[in-house]
Amino acid sequence: MEKFTFRHAAAARLAGARKRAIVGVVASGNLEALFERLPEGNDCVIEVATPIQGYRDLWAEVVSDFVERRSPGGLRVSINDGGARPDTVALRLAQGARLMERD
């Protein structure tokens, strides 16, 4: 199991008041992502646990793209990967951010 954490300073806090959300299911080719509000600041912290070794750089690119597109400041995202492809990771991150924007 490989674990790593990415921390980005987003341009702004993500809108909305929802405290938590979960998207996806840990199953073959998918992942589970838990979204939680941080009490303050514009940091976005993404923690990844994956059984697939050697793809940290690809994860870093997908996470950077997510932060640039969505500006998810004030979020902690915990990802339990089940072997998801990069497009599935991007989809789950976008879905989770959208849920968090809801009141």
HELIX and SHEET records of a PDB file:
HELIX    1   1 ARG A   56  ARG A   70  1                                  15    
HELIX    2   2 PRO A   86  GLU A  101  1                                  16    
SHEET    1   A 5 GLU A   2  ALA A   9  0                                        
SHEET    2   A 5 ASP A  43  THR A  50 -1                                        
SHEET    3   A 5 LEU A  75  ASP A  81  1                                        
SHEET    4   A 5 LEU A  31  ARG A  37 -1                                        
SHEET    5   A 5 ARG A  20  GLY A  24 -1                                        
END                                                                             
